[in-house]
C-alpha cells in the first residue's frame, strides 16, 4: 500500500511537470512545452518525440506495452514512445537507508535481461531504479531520474521534498 502511494505520486508527477507530451490514462494528450528533434543534441531522455505514454503497475493506470507484458516482469513505471521505440523503466524500491546501494544494484540486475531482450527487438531501453528510504531519505537516484527526464530547478526540488515528506 505504501509503495503504491509513492508510485502513484511519482507517476502523477510526470504528468504535472513534464516538458513534453504524455498520453494520460484517459487517452488525452497533455502538452507542457516543446520537444527537441531526435537528430539534435538531446538534453534529456524524453527529448526527440512527442508521443510518450506512461504506464504504471497500479490498478487504475494503463497497462504496460505488449513488449513488456510478454515477459514475467512487472516494472513499476514504464515510459515508452512508439515512434522512436524507446522505453524507460522506472523501478521503485523502499529499502532501509543502509541498504540503498544494494537495492539499486539488485534492481539493475533484475532488469538486465529485459533490456537485452528489448534491444534485440529494436528498442532503446533504459532501466532507472529509484530508492526512497524506509525512513524518508530520498536517494540520489531520484534526483538523477528527475534530471534525466529534464525536470530541474524548482520543479525538481518540489518533487524531492514531496517524496521526502510523504515517505
OpenMM code with the backbone's topology and positions (N, CA, C; nanometers):
from openmm import Vec3, app, unit

residues = "UNK UNK UNK UNK UNK UNK UNK UNK UNK UNK UNK UNK UNK UNK UNK UNK UNK UNK UNK UNK UNK UNK UNK UNK UNK UNK UNK UNK UNK UNK UNK UNK UNK UNK UNK UNK UNK UNK UNK UNK UNK UNK UNK UNK UNK UNK UNK UNK UNK UNK UNK UNK UNK UNK UNK UNK UNK UNK UNK UNK UNK UNK UNK UNK UNK UNK UNK UNK UNK UNK UNK UNK UNK UNK UNK UNK UNK UNK UNK UNK UNK UNK UNK UNK UNK UNK UNK UNK UNK UNK UNK UNK UNK UNK UNK UNK UNK UNK UNK UNK UNK UNK UNK UNK UNK UNK UNK UNK UNK UNK UNK UNK UNK UNK UNK UNK UNK UNK UNK UNK UNK UNK UNK UNK UNK UNK UNK UNK UNK UNK UNK UNK UNK UNK UNK UNK UNK UNK UNK UNK UNK UNK UNK UNK UNK UNK UNK UNK UNK UNK UNK UNK UNK UNK UNK UNK UNK UNK UNK UNK UNK UNK UNK UNK UNK UNK UNK".split()
positions = [
    Vec3(0.0814, -0.1181, 0.0000),
    Vec3(0.0000, 0.0000, 0.0000),
    Vec3(0.0864, 0.1255, 0.0000),
    Vec3(0.1875, 0.1311, 0.0870),
    Vec3(0.2776, 0.2449, 0.0960),
    Vec3(0.3543, 0.2619, -0.0344),
    Vec3(0.4039, 0.1517, -0.0885),
    Vec3(0.4769, 0.1553, -0.2147),
    Vec3(0.3863, 0.2041, -0.3271),
    Vec3(0.2615, 0.1614, -0.3290),
    Vec3(0.1666, 0.2065, -0.4304),
    Vec3(0.1429, 0.3570, -0.4216),
    Vec3(0.1384, 0.4106, -0.3005),
    Vec3(0.1175, 0.5529, -0.2851),
    Vec3(0.2343, 0.6315, -0.3440),
    Vec3(0.3572, 0.5899, -0.3114),
    Vec3(0.4756, 0.6576, -0.3653),
    Vec3(0.4784, 0.6425, -0.5171),
    Vec3(0.4482, 0.5250, -0.5667),
    Vec3(0.4440, 0.5001, -0.7106),
    Vec3(0.3420, 0.5920, -0.7774),
    Vec3(0.2258, 0.6074, -0.7171),
    Vec3(0.1230, 0.6958, -0.7702),
    Vec3(0.1727, 0.8403, -0.7744),
    Vec3(0.2376, 0.8859, -0.6686),
    Vec3(0.2897, 1.0226, -0.6633),
    Vec3(0.3926, 1.0466, -0.7732),
    Vec3(0.4837, 0.9521, -0.7936),
    Vec3(0.5865, 0.9683, -0.8968),
    Vec3(0.5225, 0.9708, -1.0346),
    Vec3(0.4286, 0.8812, -1.0606),
    Vec3(0.3634, 0.8750, -1.1912),
    Vec3(0.2862, 1.0037, -1.2191),
    Vec3(0.2134, 1.0532, -1.1215),
    Vec3(0.1398, 1.1789, -1.1396),
    Vec3(0.2343, 1.2958, -1.1624),
    Vec3(0.3495, 1.2908, -1.1010),
    Vec3(0.4479, 1.3975, -1.1146),
    Vec3(0.4926, 1.4115, -1.2595),
    Vec3(0.5037, 1.2984, -1.3324),
    Vec3(0.5424, 1.3047, -1.4737),
    Vec3(0.4430, 1.3877, -1.5529),
    Vec3(0.3149, 1.3715, -1.5243),
    Vec3(0.2129, 1.4458, -1.5966),
    Vec3(0.2120, 1.5937, -1.5604),
    Vec3(0.2391, 1.6250, -1.4358),
    Vec3(0.2248, 1.7640, -1.3922),
    Vec3(0.3467, 1.8504, -1.4211),
    Vec3(0.4643, 1.7928, -1.4460),
    Vec3(0.5843, 1.8750, -1.4604),
    Vec3(0.6600, 1.8526, -1.5893),
    Vec3(0.6146, 1.7655, -1.6733),
    Vec3(0.6907, 1.7305, -1.7922),
    Vec3(0.6983, 1.8443, -1.8923),
    Vec3(0.8057, 1.8431, -1.9727),
    Vec3(0.8209, 1.9414, -2.0789),
    Vec3(0.7912, 1.8771, -2.2138),
    Vec3(0.7172, 1.7713, -2.2133),
    Vec3(0.6848, 1.7009, -2.3368),
    Vec3(0.5395, 1.6583, -2.3347),
    Vec3(0.4994, 1.5764, -2.4296),
    Vec3(0.3605, 1.5323, -2.4381),
    Vec3(0.3490, 1.3928, -2.3795),
    Vec3(0.2533, 1.3739, -2.2904),
    Vec3(0.2222, 1.2429, -2.2366),
    Vec3(0.0771, 1.2128, -2.2670),
    Vec3(0.0463, 1.0872, -2.2878),
    Vec3(-0.0916, 1.0461, -2.3019),
    Vec3(-0.1398, 1.0013, -2.1650),
    Vec3(-0.2467, 1.0617, -2.1157),
    Vec3(-0.2985, 1.0279, -1.9839),
    Vec3(-0.3767, 0.8978, -1.9905),
    Vec3(-0.4184, 0.8471, -1.8766),
    Vec3(-0.4895, 0.7191, -1.8747),
    Vec3(-0.6221, 0.7246, -1.9487),
    Vec3(-0.6756, 0.8425, -1.9684),
    Vec3(-0.7991, 0.8572, -2.0444),
    Vec3(-0.7751, 0.8736, -2.1941),
    Vec3(-0.6495, 0.8699, -2.2368),
    Vec3(-0.6166, 0.8823, -2.3778),
    Vec3(-0.6041, 1.0259, -2.4255),
    Vec3(-0.6092, 1.1221, -2.3332),
    Vec3(-0.5983, 1.2632, -2.3690),
    Vec3(-0.4521, 1.3039, -2.3632),
    Vec3(-0.4060, 1.3783, -2.4652),
    Vec3(-0.2677, 1.4240, -2.4648),
    Vec3(-0.2560, 1.5522, -2.3844),
    Vec3(-0.1505, 1.5610, -2.3057),
    Vec3(-0.1261, 1.6768, -2.2229),
    Vec3(0.0061, 1.7391, -2.2671),
    Vec3(0.0067, 1.8669, -2.2961),
    Vec3(0.1234, 1.9349, -2.3505),
    Vec3(0.1748, 2.0371, -2.2508),
    Vec3(0.3061, 2.0374, -2.2268),
    Vec3(0.3664, 2.1327, -2.1340),
    Vec3(0.4891, 2.1997, -2.1921),
    Vec3(0.5006, 2.2081, -2.3223),
    Vec3(0.6172, 2.2754, -2.3784),
    Vec3(0.6632, 2.2072, -2.5042),
    Vec3(0.7824, 2.2411, -2.5480),
    Vec3(0.8338, 2.1875, -2.6730),
    Vec3(0.9270, 2.0711, -2.6525),
    Vec3(0.9422, 1.9911, -2.7558),
    Vec3(1.0385, 1.8822, -2.7507),
    Vec3(1.1485, 1.9102, -2.8528),
    Vec3(1.2625, 1.8504, -2.8338),
    Vec3(1.3778, 1.8711, -2.9199),
    Vec3(1.3792, 1.7601, -3.0236),
    Vec3(1.4004, 1.7916, -3.1523),
    Vec3(1.4046, 1.6876, -3.2548),
    Vec3(1.5076, 1.5804, -3.2217),
    Vec3(1.4791, 1.4566, -3.2617),
    Vec3(1.5616, 1.3411, -3.2252),
    Vec3(1.7047, 1.3501, -3.2792),
    Vec3(1.7256, 1.4163, -3.3929),
    Vec3(1.8590, 1.4191, -3.4524),
    Vec3(1.9460, 1.5336, -3.4005),
    Vec3(1.8992, 1.6107, -3.3046),
    Vec3(1.9793, 1.7162, -3.2448),
    Vec3(2.0335, 1.6677, -3.1114),
    Vec3(2.1195, 1.7504, -3.0511),
    Vec3(2.1745, 1.7153, -2.9208),
    Vec3(2.0613, 1.7110, -2.8178),
    Vec3(2.0448, 1.5956, -2.7561),
    Vec3(1.9355, 1.5773, -2.6608),
    Vec3(1.9820, 1.6104, -2.5207),
    Vec3(1.9020, 1.6902, -2.4525),
    Vec3(1.9327, 1.7280, -2.3153),
    Vec3(1.8859, 1.6216, -2.2175),
    Vec3(1.7678, 1.5671, -2.2405),
    Vec3(1.7111, 1.4680, -2.1501),
    Vec3(1.6615, 1.3463, -2.2263),
    Vec3(1.6251, 1.2446, -2.1533),
    Vec3(1.5787, 1.1198, -2.2144),
    Vec3(1.4492, 1.1359, -2.2934),
    Vec3(1.3662, 1.2328, -2.2589),
    Vec3(1.2361, 1.2477, -2.3228),
    Vec3(1.2398, 1.3368, -2.4469),
    Vec3(1.3515, 1.4020, -2.4723),
    Vec3(1.3611, 1.4904, -2.5878),
    Vec3(1.3652, 1.4092, -2.7168),
    Vec3(1.3025, 1.4612, -2.8208),
    Vec3(1.3101, 1.3991, -2.9512),
    Vec3(1.1810, 1.3445, -3.0060),
    Vec3(1.0775, 1.3332, -2.9253),
    Vec3(0.9478, 1.2881, -2.9762),
    Vec3(0.8383, 1.3389, -2.8838),
    Vec3(0.7158, 1.3288, -2.9319),
    Vec3(0.6060, 1.3815, -2.8521),
    Vec3(0.4920, 1.2815, -2.8345),
    Vec3(0.5256, 1.1534, -2.8347),
    Vec3(0.4203, 1.0527, -2.8168),
    Vec3(0.4464, 0.9622, -2.6956),
    Vec3(0.5057, 1.0176, -2.5911),
    Vec3(0.5350, 0.9395, -2.4718),
    Vec3(0.4069, 0.8965, -2.4019),
    Vec3(0.4056, 0.7718, -2.3571),
    Vec3(0.2934, 0.7182, -2.2811),
    Vec3(0.3498, 0.6615, -2.1516),
    Vec3(0.2857, 0.6955, -2.0408),
    Vec3(0.3286, 0.6463, -1.9100),
    Vec3(0.2303, 0.5387, -1.8656),
    Vec3(0.2836, 0.4242, -1.8247),
    Vec3(0.2003, 0.3209, -1.7648),
    Vec3(0.2620, 0.2832, -1.6308),
    Vec3(0.1780, 0.2467, -1.5383),
    Vec3(0.2251, 0.2132, -1.4041),
    Vec3(0.1616, 0.0833, -1.3583),
    Vec3(0.2297, 0.0148, -1.2701),
    Vec3(0.1788, -0.1102, -1.2149),
    Vec3(0.0815, -0.0795, -1.1009),
    Vec3(-0.0239, -0.0073, -1.1368),
    Vec3(-0.1302, 0.0286, -1.0443),
    Vec3(-0.2625, -0.0062, -1.1103),
    Vec3(-0.3631, -0.0447, -1.0330),
    Vec3(-0.4911, -0.0877, -1.0918),
    Vec3(-0.5587, 0.0179, -1.1793),
    Vec3(-0.5469, 0.1451, -1.1428),
    Vec3(-0.6201, 0.2485, -1.2155),
    Vec3(-0.5446, 0.3076, -1.3350),
    Vec3(-0.4241, 0.2584, -1.3646),
    Vec3(-0.3446, 0.3138, -1.4733),
    Vec3(-0.3424, 0.2204, -1.5931),
    Vec3(-0.2951, 0.2756, -1.7062),
    Vec3(-0.2837, 0.1976, -1.8295),
    Vec3(-0.1928, 0.0770, -1.8097),
    Vec3(-0.2173, -0.0223, -1.8903),
    Vec3(-0.1319, -0.1407, -1.8859),
    Vec3(-0.0017, -0.1113, -1.9596),
    Vec3(0.1002, -0.1864, -1.9253),
    Vec3(0.2300, -0.1712, -1.9908),
    Vec3(0.2194, -0.2128, -2.1375),
    Vec3(0.3124, -0.1659, -2.2215),
    Vec3(0.3093, -0.2058, -2.3627),
    Vec3(0.3280, -0.3570, -2.3780),
    Vec3(0.2835, -0.4104, -2.4904),
    Vec3(0.2891, -0.5551, -2.5144),
    Vec3(0.4293, -0.6121, -2.5012),
    Vec3(0.5291, -0.5369, -2.5456),
    Vec3(0.6660, -0.5867, -2.5401),
    Vec3(0.7116, -0.6111, -2.3951),
    Vec3(0.6538, -0.5391, -2.3000),
    Vec3(0.6830, -0.5606, -2.1574),
    Vec3(0.5925, -0.6691, -2.1005),
    Vec3(0.4650, -0.6675, -2.1388),
    Vec3(0.3681, -0.7636, -2.0838),
    Vec3(0.4005, -0.9081, -2.1198),
    Vec3(0.4700, -0.9296, -2.2314),
    Vec3(0.5013, -1.0675, -2.2702),
    Vec3(0.6088, -1.1298, -2.1822),
    Vec3(0.6749, -1.0492, -2.0994),
    Vec3(0.7735, -1.1019, -2.0053),
    Vec3(0.7061, -1.1299, -1.8720),
    Vec3(0.7775, -1.1941, -1.7828),
    Vec3(0.7235, -1.2240, -1.6498),
    Vec3(0.7437, -1.1075, -1.5531),
    Vec3(0.8138, -1.0026, -1.5957),
    Vec3(0.8439, -0.8902, -1.5085),
    Vec3(0.7315, -0.7866, -1.5094),
    Vec3(0.7169, -0.7178, -1.3972),
    Vec3(0.6159, -0.6125, -1.3848),
    Vec3(0.6833, -0.4866, -1.3300),
    Vec3(0.7453, -0.4075, -1.4173),
    Vec3(0.8096, -0.2843, -1.3695),
    Vec3(0.7069, -0.1885, -1.3101),
    Vec3(0.7526, -0.1037, -1.2184),
    Vec3(0.6620, -0.0096, -1.1529),
    Vec3(0.6094, 0.0948, -1.2508),
    Vec3(0.6982, 0.1574, -1.3264),
    Vec3(0.6584, 0.2596, -1.4234),
    Vec3(0.7303, 0.2318, -1.5545),
    Vec3(0.6569, 0.2410, -1.6645),
    Vec3(0.7161, 0.2288, -1.7976),
    Vec3(0.6761, 0.3532, -1.8760),
    Vec3(0.7767, 0.4225, -1.9267),
    Vec3(0.7545, 0.5386, -2.0122),
    Vec3(0.8008, 0.4956, -2.1504),
    Vec3(0.7118, 0.4988, -2.2496),
    Vec3(0.7508, 0.4482, -2.3804),
    Vec3(0.7019, 0.5360, -2.4944),
    Vec3(0.7779, 0.5314, -2.6033),
    Vec3(0.7453, 0.6042, -2.7253),
    Vec3(0.7442, 0.5044, -2.8397),
    Vec3(0.6317, 0.4938, -2.9092),
    Vec3(0.6206, 0.4013, -3.0220),
    Vec3(0.6970, 0.4530, -3.1437),
    Vec3(0.7001, 0.5841, -3.1641),
    Vec3(0.7628, 0.6386, -3.2842),
    Vec3(0.9144, 0.6211, -3.2838),
    Vec3(0.9780, 0.6343, -3.1697),
    Vec3(1.1234, 0.6198, -3.1620),
    Vec3(1.1657, 0.4871, -3.1004),
    Vec3(1.0711, 0.4062, -3.0615),
    Vec3(1.0953, 0.2770, -2.9967),
    Vec3(1.1917, 0.2904, -2.8787),
    Vec3(1.1560, 0.3799, -2.7891),
    Vec3(1.2316, 0.3990, -2.6665),
    Vec3(1.1457, 0.3572, -2.5479),
    Vec3(1.2096, 0.2916, -2.4533),
    Vec3(1.1399, 0.2502, -2.3314),
    Vec3(1.2277, 0.2855, -2.2122),
    Vec3(1.1665, 0.3532, -2.1154),
    Vec3(1.2341, 0.3853, -1.9899),
    Vec3(1.1582, 0.3126, -1.8798),
    Vec3(1.2279, 0.2264, -1.8089),
    Vec3(1.1687, 0.1502, -1.6991),
    Vec3(1.2140, 0.2146, -1.5685),
    Vec3(1.1176, 0.2561, -1.4871),
    Vec3(1.1469, 0.3139, -1.3560),
    Vec3(1.1027, 0.2123, -1.2522),
    Vec3(1.1965, 0.1687, -1.1713),
    Vec3(1.1678, 0.0684, -1.0693),
    Vec3(1.1913, 0.1293, -0.9321),
    Vec3(1.0873, 0.1349, -0.8520),
    Vec3(1.0913, 0.1959, -0.7202),
    Vec3(1.1237, 0.0911, -0.6139),
    Vec3(1.2093, 0.1298, -0.5201),
    Vec3(1.2448, 0.0427, -0.4083),
    Vec3(1.2392, 0.1252, -0.2806),
    Vec3(1.1929, 0.0639, -0.1731),
    Vec3(1.1881, 0.1313, -0.0428),
    Vec3(1.2711, 0.0485, 0.0568),
    Vec3(1.4047, 0.0615, 0.0487),
    Vec3(1.4913, -0.0142, 0.1396),
    Vec3(1.5241, 0.0668, 0.2657),
    Vec3(1.5891, 0.0006, 0.3616),
    Vec3(1.6467, 0.0759, 0.4717),
    Vec3(1.7592, 0.1608, 0.4148),
    Vec3(1.7828, 0.2738, 0.4757),
    Vec3(1.8827, 0.3661, 0.4239),
    Vec3(2.0211, 0.3024, 0.4132),
    Vec3(2.0532, 0.2108, 0.4998),
    Vec3(2.1845, 0.1457, 0.4978),
    Vec3(2.1988, 0.0453, 0.3833),
    Vec3(2.0896, 0.0132, 0.3138),
    Vec3(2.0950, -0.0867, 0.2068),
    Vec3(2.0565, -0.0287, 0.0698),
    Vec3(2.0656, 0.1019, 0.0542),
    Vec3(2.0219, 0.1658, -0.0701),
    Vec3(2.1088, 0.1241, -0.1896),
    Vec3(2.2389, 0.1162, -0.1711),
    Vec3(2.3267, 0.0767, -0.2822),
    Vec3(2.3001, -0.0675, -0.3246),
    Vec3(2.2784, -0.1556, -0.2281),
    Vec3(2.2465, -0.2951, -0.2591),
    Vec3(2.1142, -0.3061, -0.3337),
    Vec3(2.0147, -0.2297, -0.2906),
    Vec3(1.8837, -0.2325, -0.3560),
    Vec3(1.8942, -0.1817, -0.4991),
    Vec3(1.9740, -0.0788, -0.5207),
    Vec3(1.9928, -0.0241, -0.6548),
    Vec3(2.0564, -0.1280, -0.7466),
    Vec3(2.1616, -0.1920, -0.6989),
    Vec3(2.2301, -0.2940, -0.7795),
    Vec3(2.1375, -0.4131, -0.8074),
    Vec3(2.0585, -0.4526, -0.7090),
    Vec3(1.9658, -0.5643, -0.7273),
    Vec3(1.8641, -0.5340, -0.8370),
    Vec3(1.8050, -0.4138, -0.8328),
    Vec3(1.7037, -0.3767, -0.9322),
    Vec3(1.7649, -0.3636, -1.0722),
    Vec3(1.8866, -0.3121, -1.0822),
    Vec3(1.9531, -0.3043, -1.2127),
    Vec3(1.9743, -0.4440, -1.2687),
    Vec3(2.0203, -0.5356, -1.1836),
    Vec3(2.0432, -0.6732, -1.2266),
    Vec3(1.9151, -0.7456, -1.2645),
    Vec3(1.8079, -0.7165, -1.1923),
    Vec3(1.6792, -0.7816, -1.2168),
    Vec3(1.6282, -0.7530, -1.3578),
    Vec3(1.6532, -0.6331, -1.4083),
    Vec3(1.6012, -0.5933, -1.5393),
    Vec3(1.7061, -0.5968, -1.6503),
    Vec3(1.8231, -0.6528, -1.6233),
    Vec3(1.9286, -0.6609, -1.7241),
    Vec3(1.8861, -0.7456, -1.8440),
    Vec3(1.8257, -0.8614, -1.8186),
    Vec3(1.7796, -0.9468, -1.9281),
    Vec3(1.6698, -0.8797, -2.0102),
    Vec3(1.5828, -0.8051, -1.9429),
    Vec3(1.4764, -0.7347, -2.0141),
    Vec3(1.5346, -0.6311, -2.1103),
    Vec3(1.6336, -0.5551, -2.0660),
    Vec3(1.6926, -0.4544, -2.1546),
    Vec3(1.7621, -0.5203, -2.2732),
    Vec3(1.8270, -0.6328, -2.2504),
    Vec3(1.8908, -0.7045, -2.3616),
    Vec3(1.7865, -0.7530, -2.4621),
    Vec3(1.6755, -0.8062, -2.4116),
    Vec3(1.5683, -0.8549, -2.4984),
    Vec3(1.5046, -0.7402, -2.5765),
    Vec3(1.4829, -0.6277, -2.5109),
    Vec3(1.4253, -0.5118, -2.5784),
    Vec3(1.5188, -0.4589, -2.6870),
    Vec3(1.6471, -0.4588, -2.6599),
    Vec3(1.7436, -0.4120, -2.7603),
    Vec3(1.7456, -0.5050, -2.8807),
    Vec3(1.7294, -0.6366, -2.8568),
    Vec3(1.7205, -0.7317, -2.9690),
    Vec3(1.5962, -0.7048, -3.0534),
    Vec3(1.4886, -0.6589, -2.9892),
    Vec3(1.3636, -0.6288, -3.0594),
    Vec3(1.3643, -0.4901, -3.1244),
    Vec3(1.4772, -0.4187, -3.1139),
    Vec3(1.4894, -0.2889, -3.1790),
    Vec3(1.4554, -0.1687, -3.0930),
    Vec3(1.4413, -0.1878, -2.9636),
    Vec3(1.4088, -0.0780, -2.8733),
    Vec3(1.5349, -0.0231, -2.8089),
    Vec3(1.5312, 0.1044, -2.7782),
    Vec3(1.6333, 0.1657, -2.6955),
    Vec3(1.5785, 0.1611, -2.5540),
    Vec3(1.6414, 0.0856, -2.4662),
    Vec3(1.5869, 0.0627, -2.3320),
    Vec3(1.6795, 0.1182, -2.2253),
    Vec3(1.6183, 0.1747, -2.1222),
    Vec3(1.6919, 0.2305, -2.0090),
    Vec3(1.6184, 0.1928, -1.8817),
    Vec3(1.6901, 0.1341, -1.7863),
    Vec3(1.6325, 0.0996, -1.6562),
    Vec3(1.6849, 0.1987, -1.5536),
    Vec3(1.5931, 0.2563, -1.4774),
    Vec3(1.6298, 0.3567, -1.3785),
    Vec3(1.5705, 0.3199, -1.2418),
    Vec3(1.6464, 0.2466, -1.1597),
    Vec3(1.5982, 0.2179, -1.0247),
    Vec3(1.6003, 0.3453, -0.9394),
    Vec3(1.4997, 0.3610, -0.8560),
    Vec3(1.4888, 0.4770, -0.7676),
    Vec3(1.4653, 0.4265, -0.6265),
    Vec3(1.5434, 0.4774, -0.5328),
    Vec3(1.5298, 0.4361, -0.3932),
    Vec3(1.4758, 0.5501, -0.3085),
    Vec3(1.3725, 0.5199, -0.2335),
    Vec3(1.3172, 0.6101, -0.1332),
    Vec3(1.3309, 0.5351, -0.0016),
    Vec3(1.4144, 0.5841, 0.0869),
    Vec3(1.4427, 0.5142, 0.2114),
    Vec3(1.3206, 0.4919, 0.2970),
    Vec3(1.3217, 0.3840, 0.3742),
    Vec3(1.2081, 0.3467, 0.4589),
    Vec3(1.1766, 0.4531, 0.5641),
    Vec3(1.2773, 0.5348, 0.5990),
    Vec3(1.2555, 0.6408, 0.6981),
    Vec3(1.2492, 0.7801, 0.6355),
    Vec3(1.2312, 0.7853, 0.5025),
    Vec3(1.2096, 0.9148, 0.4383),
    Vec3(1.3258, 0.9730, 0.3612),
    Vec3(1.4426, 0.9095, 0.3640),
    Vec3(1.5569, 0.9622, 0.2896),
    Vec3(1.5384, 0.9320, 0.1408),
    Vec3(1.5461, 1.0343, 0.0581),
    Vec3(1.5320, 1.0173, -0.0855),
    Vec3(1.6720, 1.0013, -0.1439),
    Vec3(1.6962, 0.8876, -0.2093),
    Vec3(1.8273, 0.8587, -0.2636),
    Vec3(1.8642, 0.9467, -0.3814),
    Vec3(1.9933, 0.9515, -0.4118),
    Vec3(2.0420, 1.0324, -0.5236),
    Vec3(1.9865, 0.9830, -0.6567),
    Vec3(1.9403, 0.8588, -0.6614),
    Vec3(1.8826, 0.8058, -0.7848),
    Vec3(1.7539, 0.8799, -0.8225),
    Vec3(1.6793, 0.9287, -0.7240),
    Vec3(1.5576, 1.0062, -0.7527),
    Vec3(1.5955, 1.1390, -0.8164),
    Vec3(1.6991, 1.2019, -0.7655),
    Vec3(1.7495, 1.3269, -0.8235),
    Vec3(1.7955, 1.3024, -0.9666),
    Vec3(1.8691, 1.1924, -0.9866),
    Vec3(1.9180, 1.1582, -1.1199),
    Vec3(1.8052, 1.1308, -1.2178),
    Vec3(1.7008, 1.0612, -1.1737),
    Vec3(1.5871, 1.0328, -1.2602),
    Vec3(1.5210, 1.1618, -1.3062),
    Vec3(1.4920, 1.2501, -1.2114),
    Vec3(1.4267, 1.3759, -1.2465),
    Vec3(1.5138, 1.4592, -1.3397),
    Vec3(1.6434, 1.4605, -1.3175),
    Vec3(1.7348, 1.5355, -1.4043),
    Vec3(1.7351, 1.4787, -1.5450),
    Vec3(1.7411, 1.3470, -1.5573),
    Vec3(1.7440, 1.2840, -1.6894),
    Vec3(1.6125, 1.2991, -1.7639),
    Vec3(1.5046, 1.3223, -1.6898),
    Vec3(1.3750, 1.3461, -1.7526),
    Vec3(1.3496, 1.4958, -1.7729),
    Vec3(1.4557, 1.5755, -1.7624),
    Vec3(1.4520, 1.7205, -1.7836),
    Vec3(1.3602, 1.7922, -1.6858),
    Vec3(1.3488, 1.7392, -1.5661),
    Vec3(1.2745, 1.8056, -1.4597),
    Vec3(1.3792, 1.8645, -1.3662),
    Vec3(1.3942, 1.9951, -1.3698),
    Vec3(1.5006, 2.0585, -1.2934),
    Vec3(1.4519, 2.1781, -1.2147),
    Vec3(1.5467, 2.2423, -1.1504),
    Vec3(1.5187, 2.3645, -1.0767),
    Vec3(1.4166, 2.3461, -0.9670),
    Vec3(1.3240, 2.4422, -0.9582),
    Vec3(1.2218, 2.4407, -0.8528),
    Vec3(1.1299, 2.3202, -0.8629),
    Vec3(1.0995, 2.2769, -0.9855),
    Vec3(1.0108, 2.1608, -1.0015),
    Vec3(1.0750, 2.0352, -0.9426),
    Vec3(1.2052, 2.0169, -0.9674),
    Vec3(1.2749, 1.9012, -0.9118),
    Vec3(1.2809, 1.9109, -0.7601),
    Vec3(1.3112, 2.0297, -0.7082),
    Vec3(1.3185, 2.0485, -0.5635),
    Vec3(1.1848, 2.0168, -0.4974),
    Vec3(1.0756, 2.0646, -0.5571),
    Vec3(0.9421, 2.0370, -0.5021),
    Vec3(0.9109, 1.8878, -0.5049),
    Vec3(0.9489, 1.8211, -0.6129),
    Vec3(0.9232, 1.6774, -0.6232),
    Vec3(1.0016, 1.6010, -0.5164),
    Vec3(1.1265, 1.6349, -0.4969),
    Vec3(1.2073, 1.5662, -0.3969),
    Vec3(1.1554, 1.5926, -0.2558),
    Vec3(1.1128, 1.7145, -0.2291),
    Vec3(1.0542, 1.7459, -0.0967),
    Vec3(0.9257, 1.6670, -0.0744),
    Vec3(0.8435, 1.6588, -0.1785),
    Vec3(0.7182, 1.5846, -0.1677),
    Vec3(0.7462, 1.4377, -0.1354),
    Vec3(0.8417, 1.3785, -0.2045),
    Vec3(0.8747, 1.2373, -0.1798),
    Vec3(0.9315, 1.2183, -0.0400),
    Vec3(1.0165, 1.3107, 0.0023),
    Vec3(1.0777, 1.3018, 0.1353),
    Vec3(0.9731, 1.3189, 0.2445),
    Vec3(0.8875, 1.4165, 0.2294),
    Vec3(0.7867, 1.4479, 0.3304),
    Vec3(0.6829, 1.3369, 0.3440),
    Vec3(0.6444, 1.2783, 0.2322),
    Vec3(0.5352, 1.1818, 0.2345),
    Vec3(0.5810, 1.0364, 0.2413),
    Vec3(0.7095, 1.0138, 0.2501),
    Vec3(0.7550, 0.8735, 0.2550),
    Vec3(0.7710, 0.8236, 0.3960),
] * unit.nanometer
topology = app.Topology()
chain = topology.addChain("A")
for resn in residues:
    res = topology.addResidue(resn, chain)
    for name in ("N", "CA", "C"):
        topology.addAtom(name, app.Element.getBySymbol(name[0]), res)
